[in-house]
Amino acid sequence: MITPAPRLSSLRVGLRCRCPRCGEGRLFRAFLKIDDGCEACGLDFGFADPADGPAFFAMTAVGIVVTTVWGIWAATVHPPIWAQFAVVIPALLVGCLATLQPIKAWLVAEQYVHKAEEGRWASVGAHGKAPDSYKRTGF
């Protein structure tokens, strides 16, 4: 008899970049390349498709934090423009690169938990047959 896997926190396994089902196997085979499956429980990661979501969330969150800190620093200290560029641009780059993988893993875990899949249409453009008394006018 197969026992169901325990319910794990999608945020916790995402931030650890682990399998959303067992929480043990690694999710990535390279920096942002999702592995084919979990080596611990055998879950196929073929369902995972976070698309551009991780980049959007990483850039938005890091951008808000870095811009807020920069604004406060620039208003209080009045550093020269070269110092601002020397601090802000690396902070944005490092912040985005550091958060991209955990955010992608979290979104994959959310897809697993909510059984997300590609949208399907109930119909392919047909809205039913018009009644026989309907007379089309116009073109």
N, C-alpha and C positions, 0 to 999 in steps of 0.2 A: 504494500500500500504506500502510495506517495503522500508524504506529509507536506502541507503547504509551507512555503517559506515564511519566516517571521516578517512582520511589517517593519521595515526600516525607515528612518527619516530620510526623505529624498535630499534634504539640505545637507545632512551629515555625510551621506555617501557621496554626494556631489562634490562637496568641498574636499573630501579625501580622494576624489577621482577613482572611485571603486565601483564595482558592479552594483546596479540598483536592486538586484534580487537577493544576493547573498551578502553583499558588503565586503567581500574578501578579494575577489579577482580584480585585476587592474582593468581600467576602461580604455586607456590609450596605449597604442603601440609606439607612437611618436608624439611630438608636441601637441598637435591638434588632430591627429589621425586616430579615429576610433578603431579599436581592435575588432576582429571578426566575431569573437565570442569570449565568454568568461572561462578562464582556465580552471576555476574552482567549481562552478556549478553547471557550466555548459550552456548558459543563456546565450542565444544568438543575438548579436547587437544590430542585426539588419533593420530593425524597426527604428533605430536612432537616426533622426534627421533634424537637428536643431537649426539648420540653415544659417541665416545671418543674425539670429537672436543673440548669441553670445557676444558678438562684436558690438551690437547696438547697446546692450546692457553694460558691457565693460566700458565703452567709450563714454556713455552717458554718466555713469556713476563716478568714474575717475575724473572726467571733465568737470563735474559739479564740485567735487572735493578739491581738486587742484586749483580750479578757478577761484573758489571761495578763499582758500588759504593764500593764494597769490594776491587777490584783491586786498585782503587785510594786511598782508606784508607790504605790498606796494604803497598803500595809503599811510601806513604808520612809519615805515623806514625810509621810503623814497629812494630805493636803490637805482643805480644807473640801468639803462635799458639792456646793456649787454649782460648784466648780472641776472636780470629777470629772464632773459632768453636762456642763459646758462643753467638756470634752476628749473624753470617751468617746462621746457621741452623734454629734458630727460625725465622729469617727474611724470609727465603724461605718457611717455613711451614705456617706462618701467612699470608704471601703474597699470596700463592697459595689458601689457604682456604678462604681468604677474596674475592678473585676475581672469584672463581669457579662458584658460584651461579649466579652472574650478567652476566658472559660470557655465561653460559648455557641458561639463559633467553633471551639473545640477539640472540643466534643462533636459538632458537625456534621462536622468532619473525621474523627472516630472513626466516625461513622455511615457516611461514605463509604468509609473504608478497610475496615471490616468488613461492608459491604453490608447494613447493618441495615435491616429493614423491619418492617411491622406483623405481629404474630403471626397465624398461620393454624392453624385446627383441622384435624386429620386426619379427624375425624368430627364430626357435629353432634349428639352425644348418643346415637347408636345404637352399642351395643356388640356387635352381632352378634345373630343369631337364636337364641332358646333352642331346645334340642333338643326333639323331639316328646314325649319321655318326661317332660319337666318339667311338673309340676303346680303351679300357683300356689296358695298357701294364704294365708289372711288376708283382707284387704279384698276 
